[in-house]
Amino acid sequence: MTPRRGDADNQADAAAADSRATAAAAWTPHSEAEIEKHNTKELRRLSRKRAARLAKSQAA
């Protein structure tokens, strides 16, 4: 099967995005544990917010 014309471009774009993601992860000053802690806090905050909206809509 011959590759479609855009395949090389798509692969190049994917490779570039991957290298940018790797580079971004490499320079971040935060450890994975700190990031995980932040994400957990953010999820809890969003969960509380969602619960408050639900309670408010059910009360109305």
Secondary structure, 3 states (H helix, E strand, C coil): CCCCCCHHHHHHHHHHHHHHHHHHHHHCCCCHHHHHHHHHHHHHHHHHHHHHHHHHHHHC
